[in-house]
C-alpha cells in the first residue's frame, strides 16, 4: 500500500515505530504496508485515533500487489 508507506515516511517513522504506535507487530504492519494483508477495521480505527488528520479513504482504494518474483 504505497500511500501508507508514503504517510509513514512523511511522518518520519520506521516500520517498527509505526507498528508500535498502532499497537501491532512489525510483521503484521509490514504485510499491510506491502499489500499482502487487507487493513482490518481495528487497524483503520487505530490510524484514525492516532492520526486523525489522515484520510481513511486510502484504505478503501483497490491496490493490487504484483508478485515480482517470477521476473
Buried (B, 14 or more C-beta within 10 A) or exposed (E): BEBBBEBBEEEEBEBEBBBBBBEBEBEBBBBBBBBEBEBEEEBBEBBBEEBEEBEEEBBEEEEEEEEEEEE
